[in-house]
Amino acid sequence: MPQHQLVHKSKGNRCCLENYAIAFLSIRNLKIMPQTITTVTSCVKPVEELRSVEISFEDHEFYAGQKLVASITHDDDLTQPWIVMVNGEEIHRANTFKRCHSYITWHYQRGTLSIQEEETPVATTGNEIMVQIADECEKYGFEILNDGIYDHDQKLGEVGCSDSRWWVIQATSVHQQKIPCDSAFDAMWVLSMVELTQPSREELLDKPFEPFDQLTADVALLRLK
């Protein structure tokens, strides 16, 4: 091979090697920027499912675990009778129960529902409960006996407090079902509405005189005393 061709080829190989070296160094010095992933988070945070407790047909309470979140009640409004209540205050009205339910769920999941404050525990000891019942009985002139509350020898019913919740049982109730109340005052008011169907002791004694054999057993027993 001629000498000038060898020199040309040698220069060509050297250029290729230099280009390869430059490319290799460029690759080594190349910094690959880390990829960033944009995560779109939902505006609805995972929260505990609400539990509905039916107090009556018109009254429902909603709980997250054991914590009261809100309640729904009803009044006589002609267009929007269903009401969402938090802390005893009205925060929303709707024409159906379902709309109120949806309102509570939607705002609770987004953290925009008004915060229900912790209720002050009511009296829990037996003595405190009896004091409150006795105070309310005195206002109405009722008498507390071992088996309930009386008005002129007529049993009106029973009042109590279990698990910090007041209740009342009317003597005229067929199934003797406990009616939830907010306080001893409310329970006593319910008892004051009980209609007395049996005559009291005074009424029996005030009856006109009748032959002994025509008296009822109750009247005869009272007149023998």
C-alpha positions as CSV (number, residue, x, y, z in Angstrom):
1,M,0.0,0.0,0.0
2,P,1.4,3.4,-0.9
3,Q,2.8,5.5,2.0
4,H,0.4,8.4,1.5
5,Q,-2.6,6.1,1.8
6,L,-1.3,4.7,5.1
7,V,-0.9,8.1,6.5
8,H,-4.4,9.2,5.4
9,K,-5.9,6.0,6.9
10,S,-4.1,6.5,10.2
11,K,-5.4,10.1,10.4
12,G,-8.9,8.9,9.7
13,N,-8.8,6.2,12.4
14,R,-7.5,8.7,14.9
15,C,-10.3,11.1,14.1
16,C,-12.8,8.3,14.6
17,L,-11.3,7.4,18.0
18,E,-11.4,11.1,19.1
19,N,-15.0,11.4,18.1
20,Y,-15.8,8.2,19.9
21,A,-14.0,9.4,23.0
22,I,-15.8,12.7,22.9
23,A,-19.2,11.0,22.5
24,F,-18.4,8.6,25.4
25,L,-17.4,11.4,27.7
26,S,-20.6,13.3,26.8
27,I,-22.7,10.4,27.6
28,R,-21.0,9.9,31.0
29,N,-21.4,13.6,31.9
30,L,-25.1,13.6,30.7
31,K,-27.4,14.2,33.7
32,I,-30.8,12.6,33.3
33,M,-33.4,14.7,35.0
34,P,-35.7,12.7,37.2
35,Q,-39.3,12.5,35.9
36,T,-41.9,14.1,38.1
37,I,-45.3,12.5,38.4
38,T,-48.2,14.8,39.1
39,T,-50.7,13.1,41.4
40,V,-54.2,14.5,41.4
41,T,-55.7,13.9,44.8
42,S,-59.4,13.7,45.3
43,C,-61.0,16.5,47.3
44,V,-63.0,13.8,49.2
45,K,-60.8,12.4,51.9
46,P,-61.5,8.8,53.1
47,V,-63.6,9.2,56.2
48,E,-65.5,6.8,58.5
49,E,-69.0,6.0,57.2
50,L,-71.8,7.7,59.1
51,R,-74.2,5.7,61.1
52,S,-77.9,6.7,61.3
53,V,-79.9,6.2,64.5
54,E,-83.6,6.6,64.3
55,I,-85.0,8.3,67.4
56,S,-88.5,8.6,66.0
57,F,-90.0,8.9,62.5
58,E,-89.1,12.6,62.5
59,D,-85.9,12.6,64.4
60,H,-82.6,10.9,63.4
61,E,-79.0,11.3,64.6
62,F,-75.9,10.6,62.6
63,Y,-72.7,9.3,64.2
64,A,-69.1,8.8,63.2
65,G,-68.2,5.9,65.5
66,Q,-69.5,7.1,68.8
67,K,-69.3,10.8,68.1
68,L,-72.5,12.7,67.2
69,V,-72.0,14.5,63.9
70,A,-75.5,16.0,63.1
71,S,-79.2,15.3,63.4
72,I,-82.3,15.7,61.3
73,T,-85.6,16.8,62.6
74,H,-89.0,17.9,61.2
75,D,-91.4,20.8,61.7
76,D,-94.6,22.2,60.2
77,D,-93.0,24.2,57.4
78,L,-95.1,23.6,54.2
79,T,-92.2,23.7,51.7
80,Q,-89.1,22.6,53.6
81,P,-90.0,20.8,56.8
82,W,-86.9,18.7,57.1
83,I,-84.0,20.4,59.1
84,V,-80.3,19.6,59.6
85,M,-79.3,20.5,63.1
86,V,-75.7,20.8,64.6
87,N,-75.2,22.0,68.2
88,G,-78.9,22.6,68.5
89,E,-78.9,25.1,65.6
90,E,-80.5,24.9,62.2
91,I,-77.9,24.8,59.4
92,H,-79.9,23.5,56.5
93,R,-83.5,22.9,55.3
94,A,-84.9,20.7,52.5
95,N,-88.2,19.4,51.3
96,T,-87.2,15.7,51.9
97,F,-85.4,13.7,54.4
98,K,-83.1,12.3,51.7
99,R,-81.9,15.7,50.7
100,C,-80.9,16.5,54.3
101,H,-79.2,13.1,54.5
102,S,-77.2,13.9,51.4
103,Y,-76.3,17.3,52.7
104,I,-74.8,15.9,55.9
105,T,-72.9,13.1,54.0
106,W,-71.5,15.5,51.3
107,H,-70.2,18.1,53.7
108,Y,-68.9,15.6,56.2
109,Q,-66.8,13.9,53.6
110,R,-65.3,17.2,52.5
111,G,-64.7,18.5,56.0
112,T,-67.1,21.4,55.5
113,L,-69.8,20.3,58.0
114,S,-70.1,22.4,61.1
115,I,-68.3,20.8,64.0
116,Q,-70.6,19.2,66.6
117,E,-69.3,20.2,70.0
118,E,-69.0,17.7,72.8
119,E,-72.1,17.7,74.9
120,T,-71.8,18.4,78.6
121,P,-72.5,15.0,80.3
122,V,-75.7,14.9,82.2
123,A,-75.9,13.6,85.7
124,T,-74.8,10.0,85.8
125,T,-74.9,9.1,89.5
126,G,-78.1,7.8,91.1
127,N,-78.2,10.7,93.6
128,E,-77.9,13.4,91.0
129,I,-80.6,11.8,88.9
130,M,-83.0,11.5,91.8
131,V,-82.3,15.1,92.8
132,Q,-83.3,16.4,89.3
133,I,-86.4,14.2,89.2
134,A,-87.4,15.3,92.7
135,D,-87.0,19.0,91.7
136,E,-89.2,18.6,88.7
137,C,-91.8,16.6,90.6
138,E,-92.0,19.4,93.1
139,K,-92.8,21.9,90.4
140,Y,-95.8,19.8,89.3
141,G,-96.8,18.7,92.7
142,F,-96.1,15.0,91.9
143,E,-95.0,12.4,94.4
144,I,-92.2,9.9,93.9
145,L,-92.8,6.4,95.1
146,N,-90.8,3.2,94.8
147,D,-92.5,2.1,91.6
148,G,-92.9,5.4,89.8
149,I,-94.3,8.9,89.9
150,Y,-97.8,9.6,91.1
151,D,-100.4,12.4,91.1
152,H,-103.1,12.0,93.8
153,D,-102.6,8.2,94.1
154,Q,-102.6,7.8,90.3
155,K,-99.5,6.5,88.7
156,L,-98.3,8.7,85.9
157,G,-95.3,6.6,84.9
158,E,-91.5,6.4,85.4
159,V,-88.6,8.7,84.7
160,G,-84.9,7.6,84.5
161,C,-81.5,8.3,82.9
162,S,-79.4,5.5,81.3
163,D,-76.1,6.0,79.6
164,S,-76.5,9.8,80.0
165,R,-79.9,9.7,78.1
166,W,-83.1,10.6,79.8
167,W,-86.2,8.5,79.2
168,V,-89.9,8.4,80.4
169,I,-92.5,5.6,80.5
170,Q,-96.1,6.6,80.6
171,A,-98.3,4.4,82.8
172,T,-101.0,4.4,80.1
173,S,-98.5,3.0,77.5
174,V,-99.6,-0.4,76.4
175,H,-96.1,-1.7,75.7
176,Q,-94.4,0.4,78.4
177,Q,-91.9,1.7,75.9
178,K,-89.2,4.2,77.0
179,I,-89.6,7.6,75.3
180,P,-86.3,9.5,74.8
181,C,-86.1,12.9,76.4
182,D,-83.5,15.7,76.6
183,S,-83.8,16.3,80.4
184,A,-85.8,15.6,83.5
185,F,-87.8,18.7,82.8
186,D,-88.9,17.3,79.4
187,A,-89.7,13.9,81.0
188,M,-91.9,15.4,83.6
189,W,-93.7,17.5,81.0
190,V,-94.5,14.2,79.2
191,L,-95.9,12.7,82.4
192,S,-98.0,15.8,83.0
193,M,-99.8,15.1,79.7
194,V,-100.9,11.6,80.9
195,E,-104.7,11.4,81.1
196,L,-105.9,10.0,84.4
197,T,-108.6,7.4,83.5
198,Q,-109.1,6.0,87.0
199,P,-110.7,8.1,89.8
200,S,-108.4,9.2,92.6
201,R,-108.8,8.3,96.3
202,E,-110.4,11.7,97.0
203,E,-112.9,11.2,94.2
204,L,-113.8,7.8,95.4
205,L,-114.5,9.0,98.9
206,D,-116.5,12.0,97.7
207,K,-119.0,9.7,95.9
208,P,-122.6,9.9,97.1
209,F,-123.5,7.4,99.8
210,E,-124.6,4.0,98.3
211,P,-125.7,0.8,100.0
212,F,-122.6,-1.2,101.0
213,D,-123.5,-4.1,98.7
214,Q,-123.6,-1.8,95.7
215,L,-120.2,-0.2,96.3
216,T,-117.2,-1.1,94.2
217,A,-114.4,-3.0,95.8
218,D,-112.2,0.1,95.9
219,V,-114.7,2.4,97.5
220,A,-115.8,-0.2,100.0
221,L,-112.2,-0.8,101.1
222,L,-111.6,2.9,101.5
223,R,-114.7,3.4,103.6
224,L,-113.8,0.5,105.8
225,K,-110.5,2.1,106.7
